[in-house]
Structures are given as structure tokens and as C-alpha cells.
């Protein structure tokens, strides 16, 4: 399902944002590291395919 943009604040994660809550990469982001918005990142490839 499409959701508001979010990204990981963890520096070791790729500089991408997500906009689907069923994205396999996005689902691996712990809630503590999950922030709203795009942070100027590009869209995750897996989210782009959905
Ligand atoms: Zn994604």
C-alpha cells in the first residue's frame, strides 16, 4: 500500500526514501530509525516498481 514518504536515519542504510509500507527494504527500517519525508533522497527502486 502506498504511504507517506519515509526514510532511514541510519547512515549505513542506502540514501533512498520509500513510499510503500510493504517494501522489503523499507520494512527492515526499525521504527526508531524511520523518519517522515524524502530527505532529498531518490525513490527506492523497489518502491518505484510498485
Ligand atoms: Zn522502498
PDB file of the backbone (N, CA, C, O) and the ligand in Angstrom, with CONECT records:
HET     ZN  A 101       1
ATOM      1  N   UNK A   1       0.853  -1.194   0.000  1.00  0.00           N
ATOM      2  CA  UNK A   1       0.000   0.000   0.000  1.00  0.00           C
ATOM      3  C   UNK A   1       0.889   1.244   0.000  1.00  0.00           C
ATOM      4  O   UNK A   1       1.932   1.281   0.653  1.00  0.00           O
ATOM      5  N   UNK A   2       0.458   2.247  -0.736  1.00  0.00           N
ATOM      6  CA  UNK A   2       1.229   3.487  -0.798  1.00  0.00           C
ATOM      7  C   UNK A   2       1.002   4.289   0.488  1.00  0.00           C
ATOM      8  O   UNK A   2      -0.126   4.419   0.964  1.00  0.00           O
ATOM      9  N   UNK A   3       2.077   4.812   1.027  1.00  0.00           N
ATOM     10  CA  UNK A   3       2.007   5.595   2.260  1.00  0.00           C
ATOM     11  C   UNK A   3       2.808   6.878   2.067  1.00  0.00           C
ATOM     12  O   UNK A   3       3.400   7.098   1.011  1.00  0.00           O
ATOM     13  N   UNK A   4       2.821   7.713   3.089  1.00  0.00           N
ATOM     14  CA  UNK A   4       3.633   8.915   3.028  1.00  0.00           C
ATOM     15  C   UNK A   4       5.110   8.557   2.942  1.00  0.00           C
ATOM     16  O   UNK A   4       5.533   7.510   3.433  1.00  0.00           O
ATOM     17  N   UNK A   5       5.881   9.418   2.325  1.00  0.00           N
ATOM     18  CA  UNK A   5       7.308   9.148   2.148  1.00  0.00           C
ATOM     19  C   UNK A   5       8.005   8.995   3.495  1.00  0.00           C
ATOM     20  O   UNK A   5       7.710   9.710   4.452  1.00  0.00           O
ATOM     21  N   UNK A   6       8.934   8.048   3.544  1.00  0.00           N
ATOM     22  CA  UNK A   6       9.732   7.857   4.758  1.00  0.00           C
ATOM     23  C   UNK A   6      11.119   7.362   4.363  1.00  0.00           C
ATOM     24  O   UNK A   6      11.320   6.858   3.258  1.00  0.00           O
ATOM     25  N   UNK A   7      12.072   7.512   5.279  1.00  0.00           N
ATOM     26  CA  UNK A   7      13.450   7.093   5.002  1.00  0.00           C
ATOM     27  C   UNK A   7      14.114   6.670   6.301  1.00  0.00           C
ATOM     28  O   UNK A   7      13.575   6.883   7.388  1.00  0.00           O
ATOM     29  N   UNK A   8      15.284   6.072   6.177  1.00  0.00           N
ATOM     30  CA  UNK A   8      16.024   5.651   7.361  1.00  0.00           C
ATOM     31  C   UNK A   8      17.041   6.707   7.744  1.00  0.00           C
ATOM     32  O   UNK A   8      17.733   7.260   6.890  1.00  0.00           O
ATOM     33  N   UNK A   9      17.123   6.982   9.038  1.00  0.00           N
ATOM     34  CA  UNK A   9      18.102   7.952   9.525  1.00  0.00           C
ATOM     35  C   UNK A   9      19.449   7.284   9.809  1.00  0.00           C
ATOM     36  O   UNK A   9      20.399   7.950  10.219  1.00  0.00           O
ATOM     37  N   UNK A  10      19.531   5.965   9.591  1.00  0.00           N
ATOM     38  CA  UNK A  10      20.780   5.234   9.816  1.00  0.00           C
ATOM     39  C   UNK A  10      21.750   5.511   8.661  1.00  0.00           C
ATOM     40  O   UNK A  10      21.422   5.278   7.498  1.00  0.00           O
ATOM     41  N   UNK A  11      22.939   6.008   8.991  1.00  0.00           N
ATOM     42  CA  UNK A  11      23.903   6.368   7.949  1.00  0.00           C
ATOM     43  C   UNK A  11      24.364   5.176   7.123  1.00  0.00           C
ATOM     44  O   UNK A  11      24.810   5.353   5.990  1.00  0.00           O
ATOM     45  N   UNK A  12      24.266   3.966   7.665  1.00  0.00           N
ATOM     46  CA  UNK A  12      24.733   2.796   6.927  1.00  0.00           C
ATOM     47  C   UNK A  12      23.697   2.292   5.932  1.00  0.00           C
ATOM     48  O   UNK A  12      23.994   1.406   5.131  1.00  0.00           O
ATOM     49  N   UNK A  13      22.488   2.840   5.968  1.00  0.00           N
ATOM     50  CA  UNK A  13      21.457   2.449   5.007  1.00  0.00           C
ATOM     51  C   UNK A  13      21.594   3.261   3.729  1.00  0.00           C
ATOM     52  O   UNK A  13      22.149   4.359   3.755  1.00  0.00           O
ATOM     53  N   UNK A  14      21.087   2.731   2.588  1.00  0.00           N
ATOM     54  CA  UNK A  14      21.167   3.466   1.323  1.00  0.00           C
ATOM     55  C   UNK A  14      20.422   4.795   1.387  1.00  0.00           C
ATOM     56  O   UNK A  14      19.434   4.932   2.108  1.00  0.00           O
ATOM     57  N   UNK A  15      20.906   5.765   0.627  1.00  0.00           N
ATOM     58  CA  UNK A  15      20.268   7.082   0.610  1.00  0.00           C
ATOM     59  C   UNK A  15      19.056   7.081  -0.315  1.00  0.00           C
ATOM     60  O   UNK A  15      19.073   7.679  -1.391  1.00  0.00           O
ATOM     61  N   UNK A  16      18.022   6.406   0.122  1.00  0.00           N
ATOM     62  CA  UNK A  16      16.782   6.349  -0.649  1.00  0.00           C
ATOM     63  C   UNK A  16      15.612   6.584   0.294  1.00  0.00           C
ATOM     64  O   UNK A  16      15.730   6.419   1.508  1.00  0.00           O
ATOM     65  N   UNK A  17      14.480   6.972  -0.286  1.00  0.00           N
ATOM     66  CA  UNK A  17      13.263   7.052   0.531  1.00  0.00           C
ATOM     67  C   UNK A  17      12.255   6.057  -0.018  1.00  0.00           C
ATOM     68  O   UNK A  17      12.386   5.583  -1.147  1.00  0.00           O
ATOM     69  N   UNK A  18      11.262   5.748   0.778  1.00  0.00           N
ATOM     70  CA  UNK A  18      10.251   4.761   0.412  1.00  0.00           C
ATOM     71  C   UNK A  18       8.869   5.389   0.483  1.00  0.00           C
ATOM     72  O   UNK A  18       8.655   6.350   1.223  1.00  0.00           O
ATOM     73  N   UNK A  19       7.934   4.851  -0.282  1.00  0.00           N
ATOM     74  CA  UNK A  19       6.554   5.338  -0.183  1.00  0.00           C
ATOM     75  C   UNK A  19       5.547   4.186  -0.253  1.00  0.00           C
ATOM     76  O   UNK A  19       4.380   4.387  -0.592  1.00  0.00           O
ATOM     77  N   UNK A  20       6.021   2.970   0.075  1.00  0.00           N
ATOM     78  CA  UNK A  20       5.116   1.819   0.206  1.00  0.00           C
ATOM     79  C   UNK A  20       5.426   1.109   1.522  1.00  0.00           C
ATOM     80  O   UNK A  20       6.591   0.893   1.857  1.00  0.00           O
ATOM     81  N   UNK A  21       4.375   0.747   2.270  1.00  0.00           N
ATOM     82  CA  UNK A  21       4.632   0.107   3.558  1.00  0.00           C
ATOM     83  C   UNK A  21       4.977  -1.369   3.400  1.00  0.00           C
ATOM     84  O   UNK A  21       5.399  -1.999   4.370  1.00  0.00           O
ATOM     85  N   UNK A  22       4.810  -1.943   2.204  1.00  0.00           N
ATOM     86  CA  UNK A  22       5.174  -3.348   2.001  1.00  0.00           C
ATOM     87  C   UNK A  22       6.491  -3.488   1.239  1.00  0.00           C
ATOM     88  O   UNK A  22       6.789  -4.561   0.714  1.00  0.00           O
ATOM     89  N   UNK A  23       7.268  -2.432   1.175  1.00  0.00           N
ATOM     90  CA  UNK A  23       8.588  -2.504   0.551  1.00  0.00           C
ATOM     91  C   UNK A  23       9.509  -3.352   1.434  1.00  0.00           C
ATOM     92  O   UNK A  23       9.633  -3.075   2.627  1.00  0.00           O
ATOM     93  N   UNK A  24      10.164  -4.389   0.865  1.00  0.00           N
ATOM     94  CA  UNK A  24      11.022  -5.241   1.684  1.00  0.00           C
ATOM     95  C   UNK A  24      12.162  -4.468   2.342  1.00  0.00           C
ATOM     96  O   UNK A  24      12.538  -4.768   3.476  1.00  0.00           O
ATOM     97  N   UNK A  25      12.706  -3.495   1.656  1.00  0.00           N
ATOM     98  CA  UNK A  25      13.785  -2.698   2.240  1.00  0.00           C
ATOM     99  C   UNK A  25      13.236  -1.766   3.313  1.00  0.00           C
ATOM    100  O   UNK A  25      13.805  -1.645   4.398  1.00  0.00           O
ATOM    101  N   UNK A  26      12.134  -1.118   3.000  1.00  0.00           N
ATOM    102  CA  UNK A  26      11.536  -0.197   3.951  1.00  0.00           C
ATOM    103  C   UNK A  26      11.082  -0.888   5.223  1.00  0.00           C
ATOM    104  O   UNK A  26      11.132  -0.307   6.307  1.00  0.00           O
ATOM    105  N   UNK A  27      10.633  -2.142   5.086  1.00  0.00           N
ATOM    106  CA  UNK A  27      10.166  -2.887   6.259  1.00  0.00           C
ATOM    107  C   UNK A  27      11.301  -3.220   7.206  1.00  0.00           C
ATOM    108  O   UNK A  27      11.062  -3.504   8.380  1.00  0.00           O
ATOM    109  N   UNK A  28      12.538  -3.190   6.716  1.00  0.00           N
ATOM    110  CA  UNK A  28      13.677  -3.507   7.578  1.00  0.00           C
ATOM    111  C   UNK A  28      14.118  -2.311   8.423  1.00  0.00           C
ATOM    112  O   UNK A  28      14.954  -2.454   9.316  1.00  0.00           O
ATOM    113  N   UNK A  29      13.562  -1.143   8.145  1.00  0.00           N
ATOM    114  CA  UNK A  29      13.931   0.040   8.930  1.00  0.00           C
ATOM    115  C   UNK A  29      13.203  -0.017  10.270  1.00  0.00           C
ATOM    116  O   UNK A  29      11.972  -0.021  10.298  1.00  0.00           O
ATOM    117  N   UNK A  30      13.942  -0.061  11.384  1.00  0.00           N
ATOM    118  CA  UNK A  30      13.277  -0.030  12.694  1.00  0.00           C
ATOM    119  C   UNK A  30      12.536   1.293  12.873  1.00  0.00           C
ATOM    120  O   UNK A  30      12.955   2.328  12.357  1.00  0.00           O
ATOM    121  N   UNK A  31      11.436   1.241  13.606  1.00  0.00           N
ATOM    122  CA  UNK A  31      10.646   2.463  13.818  1.00  0.00           C
ATOM    123  C   UNK A  31      11.502   3.589  14.378  1.00  0.00           C
ATOM    124  O   UNK A  31      11.282   4.758  14.059  1.00  0.00           O
ATOM    125  N   UNK A  32      12.482   3.240  15.214  1.00  0.00           N
ATOM    126  CA  UNK A  32      13.338   4.264  15.832  1.00  0.00           C
ATOM    127  C   UNK A  32      14.167   5.008  14.789  1.00  0.00           C
ATOM    128  O   UNK A  32      14.557   6.156  15.002  1.00  0.00           O
ATOM    129  N   UNK A  33      14.437   4.342  13.645  1.00  0.00           N
ATOM    130  CA  UNK A  33      15.260   4.963  12.600  1.00  0.00           C
ATOM    131  C   UNK A  33      14.430   5.503  11.451  1.00  0.00           C
ATOM    132  O   UNK A  33      14.977   5.995  10.464  1.00  0.00           O
ATOM    133  N   UNK A  34      13.109   5.413  11.573  1.00  0.00           N
ATOM    134  CA  UNK A  34      12.235   5.772  10.473  1.00  0.00           C
ATOM    135  C   UNK A  34      11.770   7.224  10.631  1.00  0.00           C
ATOM    136  O   UNK A  34      11.202   7.590  11.661  1.00  0.00           O
ATOM    137  N   UNK A  35      12.013   8.048   9.603  1.00  0.00           N
ATOM    138  CA  UNK A  35      11.612   9.441   9.645  1.00  0.00           C
ATOM    139  C   UNK A  35      10.731   9.749   8.439  1.00  0.00           C
ATOM    140  O   UNK A  35      10.879   9.135   7.382  1.00  0.00           O
ATOM    141  N   UNK A  36       9.814  10.700   8.599  1.00  0.00           N
ATOM    142  CA  UNK A  36       8.917  11.081   7.516  1.00  0.00           C
ATOM    143  C   UNK A  36       9.603  12.018   6.536  1.00  0.00           C
ATOM    144  O   UNK A  36      10.454  12.822   6.918  1.00  0.00           O
ATOM    145  N   UNK A  37       9.218  11.904   5.252  1.00  0.00           N
ATOM    146  CA  UNK A  37       9.758  12.790   4.227  1.00  0.00           C
ATOM    147  C   UNK A  37      10.732  12.060   3.322  1.00  0.00           C
ATOM    148  O   UNK A  37      10.879  10.840   3.407  1.00  0.00           O
ATOM    149  N   UNK A  38      11.395  12.808   2.459  1.00  0.00           N
ATOM    150  CA  UNK A  38      12.326  12.205   1.497  1.00  0.00           C
ATOM    151  C   UNK A  38      13.770  12.518   1.837  1.00  0.00           C
ATOM    152  O   UNK A  38      14.672  11.822   1.370  1.00  0.00           O
ATOM    153  N   UNK A  39      14.014  13.539   2.634  1.00  0.00           N
ATOM    154  CA  UNK A  39      15.360  13.985   2.986  1.00  0.00           C
ATOM    155  C   UNK A  39      16.187  14.306   1.748  1.00  0.00           C
ATOM    156  O   UNK A  39      17.416  14.324   1.814  1.00  0.00           O
ATOM    157  N   UNK A  40      15.534  14.558   0.631  1.00  0.00           N
ATOM    158  CA  UNK A  40      16.256  14.865  -0.602  1.00  0.00           C
ATOM    159  C   UNK A  40      16.803  13.634  -1.304  1.00  0.00           C
ATOM    160  O   UNK A  40      17.547  13.753  -2.277  1.00  0.00           O
ATOM    161  N   UNK A  41      16.433  12.429  -0.811  1.00  0.00           N
ATOM    162  CA  UNK A  41      16.914  11.193  -1.417  1.00  0.00           C
ATOM    163  C   UNK A  41      16.108  10.864  -2.664  1.00  0.00           C
ATOM    164  O   UNK A  41      15.051  11.443  -2.914  1.00  0.00           O
ATOM    165  N   UNK A  42      16.644   9.897  -3.461  1.00  0.00           N
ATOM    166  CA  UNK A  42      15.872   9.407  -4.603  1.00  0.00           C
ATOM    167  C   UNK A  42      14.955   8.289  -4.120  1.00  0.00           C
ATOM    168  O   UNK A  42      15.144   7.726  -3.041  1.00  0.00           O
ATOM    169  N   UNK A  43      13.953   7.982  -4.950  1.00  0.00           N
ATOM    170  CA  UNK A  43      12.979   6.952  -4.579  1.00  0.00           C
ATOM    171  C   UNK A  43      13.620   5.566  -4.660  1.00  0.00           C
ATOM    172  O   UNK A  43      14.352   5.264  -5.603  1.00  0.00           O
ATOM    173  N   UNK A  44      13.341   4.743  -3.679  1.00  0.00           N
ATOM    174  CA  UNK A  44      13.793   3.353  -3.654  1.00  0.00           C
ATOM    175  C   UNK A  44      13.328   2.617  -4.919  1.00  0.00           C
ATOM    176  O   UNK A  44      12.195   2.798  -5.364  1.00  0.00           O
ATOM    177  N   UNK A  45      14.215   1.782  -5.497  1.00  0.00           N
ATOM    178  CA  UNK A  45      13.861   1.089  -6.747  1.00  0.00           C
ATOM    179  C   UNK A  45      12.696   0.139  -6.552  1.00  0.00           C
ATOM    180  O   UNK A  45      11.850   0.003  -7.436  1.00  0.00           O
ATOM    181  N   UNK A  46      12.644  -0.527  -5.390  1.00  0.00           N
ATOM    182  CA  UNK A  46      11.547  -1.463  -5.158  1.00  0.00           C
ATOM    183  C   UNK A  46      10.213  -0.739  -5.011  1.00  0.00           C
ATOM    184  O   UNK A  46       9.180  -1.244  -5.449  1.00  0.00           O
ATOM    185  N   UNK A  47      10.232   0.431  -4.403  1.00  0.00           N
ATOM    186  CA  UNK A  47       9.010   1.229  -4.306  1.00  0.00           C
ATOM    187  C   UNK A  47       8.610   1.748  -5.683  1.00  0.00           C
ATOM    188  O   UNK A  47       7.421   1.837  -5.987  1.00  0.00           O
ATOM    189  N   UNK A  48       9.578   2.088  -6.508  1.00  0.00           N
ATOM    190  CA  UNK A  48       9.289   2.637  -7.826  1.00  0.00           C
ATOM    191  C   UNK A  48       8.591   1.615  -8.711  1.00  0.00           C
ATOM    192  O   UNK A  48       7.821   1.985  -9.597  1.00  0.00           O
ATOM    193  N   UNK A  49       8.855   0.322  -8.478  1.00  0.00           N
ATOM    194  CA  UNK A  49       8.252  -0.748  -9.290  1.00  0.00           C
ATOM    195  C   UNK A  49       6.831  -1.030  -8.885  1.00  0.00           C
ATOM    196  O   UNK A  49       6.073  -1.608  -9.664  1.00  0.00           O
ATOM    197  N   UNK A  50       6.445  -0.635  -7.681  1.00  0.00           N
ATOM    198  CA  UNK A  50       5.115  -0.979  -7.165  1.00  0.00           C
ATOM    199  C   UNK A  50       4.044  -0.092  -7.779  1.00  0.00           C
ATOM    200  O   UNK A  50       2.864  -0.239  -7.461  1.00  0.00           O
TER     201      UNK A  50
HETATM  202 ZN    ZN A 101      11.259   1.064  -0.826  1.00  0.00          ZN
END
